[in-house]
């Protein structure tokens, strides 16, 4: 199946190349048969007008695309929010929670009503997803907690800075940075200077920089 799709894409690309070559040949052939006056008019007036028109269209397309992307994002956010609220199985609910914040670009705007439920899912995961095999889930929960802008989770994230797994510690630092939890500066400075893992040190430094911003 994959080989067939690759072959089909190759045929499409070849067809487009042939069409482009034909258009170039037609353009050159037409240009040579134009009068000198027509060629001068095209060079002096038609081309500049066309260039300005294309530039205007390109500039107008930027806000249009931004509006379209925002609309698509809002629709996907609404869909995931409905799935999150209806899902009874905790593991699936957690997956929807992760996806929901990621689609919303780690902001709480538009998710205010779901913040308590999201906080409960993430905090429970961070506290109960124990062991090395679940370190990625713990880490994701820590980083996503910071995006909720609920400062009551600061002690939990500070505790996560002591996790055995470096990934969790780095995510906890990321979460504190997202919260701009300035009361944790001294703790983050220690992590930045003393943690054996380079990624954890970098995340702690980034968190401190966010707090200065």
Protein Blocks (a to p, Z undefined) as FASTA:
>chain_A
ZZmmmmmmmmmmmmmmmmmmmmmmmmmmmmmmpcfklmmmmmmmmmmmmmmmmmmmmmmm
mmmmmmmmmmmmmmmmmmmmmmmmmpmbfklmmmmmmmmmmmnoopaehplmmmmmmmmm
mmmmmmmmgcjklmmmmmmmmmmmmmnopaklmmmmmmmmmgfblklmmmmmmmmmmnop
aklmmmmmmmmmmombfklmmmmmmmmmmmmZZ
